[in-house]
Amino acid sequence: MQKYHSGENCPKTGKYSEYDSNDKVYNKDIDVEKGQRFPPTHEANCYFKVQK
């Protein structure tokens, strides 16, 4: 599954989850619309993935 980072453009409107560097969910239910940038993460090396 594709990983997205803070500041990247969102490819598809949906709900995303933020994961920490150990692949554990840090924050759920982040709404991001297509074309918007992903928000800042809480720690370095965090990333976002679309929820299933």
Secondary structure, 3 states (H helix, E strand, C coil): CCCECCCCECCCCEEEEEECCCCCEEEEEEEECCCCECCCCCCCCCEEEECC
